[in-house]
C-alpha cells in the first residue's frame, strides 16, 4: 500500500474576512473530494484571512496511482487559487 500526502498553501488575494475565506476553502475542498476521491482538510493558518494551508491524503495500491491522484488535485487547486507552496511525499507501507 502507498499513501500520498500533500500540503499546499494558497493565497486568497482580495479576501477580507474569515467568512469569505471559509466559503472559498469549503468550495475547493468539496470539489476536490468529489472529483478525485481524496481526503482534504484545512490544516493551518486558520486565523489568517488571506492564506490557507490544505492537507490532502490518498491511499493506493501503487505509487504511480497515488502520485497521479495527488498531482491532478494540485493542478485543479492551482486553477482555483494562487498556490504558494507545495510539499508532497509518498509513503510505502509494507505488509
Secondary structure, 3 states (H helix, E strand, C coil): CEEEEEEEEEECCCCCCHHHHHHHHHHHHHHHHHHHCCEEEEEECCCCCCEEEEEEEEEECCHHHHHHHHHHHHHHHHHHCEEEEEEEEEEECCC
